[in-house]
């Protein structure tokens, strides 16, 4: 089941960057933490208002963003 409904984009929150449930925690922030080696448990300890499925949503969002068609102009 998709968890993308947890990702929101609102021009009034974080300048329209994708956030988790409008909480002003950007998708990029969580991706940066994961890339730096933080575990899901560490992230949830640092952000107690997040839920485990929020991290799943971030990863799903990133995967979908990375899988788009690239058009080349000749």
SEMAR-511336 format. One line per 4 residues: number of its first residue (from 1); for each residue x, y, z of N, C-alpha, C, O. Coordinates in steps of 0.1 Angstrom, whole numbers. Each point is the difference from the previous one (the first is absolute). Layout:
BEGIN
NUM = X Y Z X Y Z X Y Z X Y Z; ... $
***
This chain:
BEGIN
1 = 8 -12 0 -8 12 0 9 12 0 10 1 7; -14 9 -15 8 12 -1 -2 9 12 -11 1 6; 21 6 -2 0 9 11 2 14 -5 2 10 8; -3 -7 -21 3 13 -5 -10 10 5 3 12 -1 $
5 = -14 -16 6 -10 10 5 6 8 12 -5 10 4; 16 -15 2 6 6 11 9 12 -4 4 8 8; -1 -7 -21 9 10 -5 -9 12 -6 -10 -3 -7; 13 15 12 -9 11 -5 9 11 -5 12 1 3 $
9 = -18 6 -12 7 12 -6 -10 12 1 -11 0 -5; 16 10 12 -9 12 3 9 12 -2 11 1 7; -14 8 -16 8 12 -2 3 8 13 9 8 1; -18 -9 9 2 7 12 9 -7 11 3 6 10 $
13 = 1 -18 -13 8 -8 9 13 -4 -7 0 -6 -10; 11 11 16 14 -3 -5 1 4 -15 6 -8 -8; -12 19 4 1 5 -13 -5 -10 -11 5 0 -11; -14 -9 15 -6 -9 -10 8 -13 -2 -3 -8 -8 $
17 = 14 7 16 7 -13 -1 -8 -11 6 -8 2 10; 10 -15 -14 -7 -11 5 3 -2 15 12 0 4; -22 -1 4 1 -2 15 -8 -12 4 -8 -6 -8; 10 2 20 -7 -12 6 -12 6 7 1 7 10 $
21 = -12 -11 -15 -13 4 6 -1 15 4 -7 3 10; 14 5 -17 -1 15 2 6 4 13 -3 11 5; 12 -19 1 6 2 13 13 9 -1 6 2 10; -3 3 -21 12 8 -2 13 -8 1 10 5 3 $
25 = -12 -18 -5 12 -9 -1 1 -4 -15 -9 -7 -5; 19 12 -1 1 -2 -15 4 -15 -3 8 -6 8; -13 1 -19 5 -13 -5 15 0 -1 6 -10 5; 0 20 -10 14 1 -1 7 -2 13 11 -6 1 $
29 = -16 12 10 6 -1 13 2 -14 4 10 -5 5; -21 -3 -7 0 -14 5 9 -8 -10 7 -9 5; -7 12 -18 9 -7 -9 15 3 4 8 -9 -1; -5 21 4 13 4 4 5 -8 13 11 -5 1 $
33 = -20 4 8 3 -8 12 2 -15 -3 10 -6 5; -18 0 -13 2 -14 -4 13 -1 -8 7 -10 3; -4 19 -12 12 -1 -7 13 1 9 10 -5 -3; -12 13 14 11 1 9 2 -12 9 9 -1 9 $
37 = -19 -8 -10 2 -13 8 -10 0 12 1 -10 8; -9 19 -6 -10 0 11 -10 -12 -2 -4 -2 -11; 1 -5 22 -10 -10 -1 -14 5 1 -1 12 4; -8 -20 -8 -14 5 2 -3 3 14 -7 10 3 $
41 = 12 -18 6 -2 2 15 6 13 4 -7 7 8; 19 -4 -12 6 13 4 -8 12 -5 -2 10 7; -3 -11 -20 -8 11 -5 -13 1 8 -4 12 3; -2 -22 0 -13 0 8 2 5 14 -8 7 6 $
45 = 20 -9 0 4 5 13 2 15 -1 -5 8 9; 11 -3 -20 3 14 -2 -12 8 -4 -1 12 3; -9 -19 -9 -12 7 -5 -12 -8 6 -6 -8 -8; 3 9 21 -10 -9 6 -14 2 -6 -9 -9 2 $
49 = 6 19 -10 -13 2 -6 -1 -7 -13 -11 0 -6; 22 -6 1 0 -8 -12 -4 -14 3 1 -5 12; -6 -2 -22 -4 -14 2 9 -8 -10 5 5 -10; -4 -18 13 8 -9 -8 -4 0 -15 9 0 -9 $
53 = -22 1 7 -5 0 -14 4 13 -7 -1 1 -12; 4 10 19 4 12 -6 14 -2 -7 2 5 -11; 6 -13 17 13 -3 -6 -2 -8 -13 7 2 -10; -16 -12 11 -3 -8 -11 -5 9 -12 4 -2 -11 $
57 = -12 12 15 -6 9 -10 11 8 -7 0 2 -12; 10 3 20 11 7 -5 8 -8 -10 3 5 -11; 0 -18 14 7 -8 -9 -8 -3 -13 6 -1 -11; -19 -1 13 -8 -3 -12 -1 13 -9 1 -2 -12 $
61 = -2 13 18 0 13 -7 13 1 -8 0 4 -12; 11 -6 18 13 1 -6 2 -10 -12 5 4 -10; -10 -16 13 1 -10 -11 -8 4 -12 5 -2 -11; -16 7 13 -9 4 -11 6 13 -7 -1 1 -13 $
65 = 7 8 20 6 11 -6 12 -4 -9 3 7 -10; 4 -17 14 12 -4 -7 -4 -8 -13 9 -3 -8; -21 -2 7 -4 -8 -11 -9 7 -9 -12 -2 -1; 18 12 -6 -8 7 -10 7 0 -14 12 -2 0 $
69 = -19 4 -10 5 0 -14 9 12 -2 -3 11 4; 14 -14 -10 9 11 -4 -1 3 -15 2 -9 -8; -6 20 5 -2 4 -14 13 8 -5 4 9 7; 1 -14 -18 12 7 -5 -4 7 -13 -7 -5 -9 $
73 = 12 17 8 -3 8 -12 12 -1 -9 11 3 4; -14 -6 -17 11 -2 -9 5 14 -6 9 0 -8 $
***
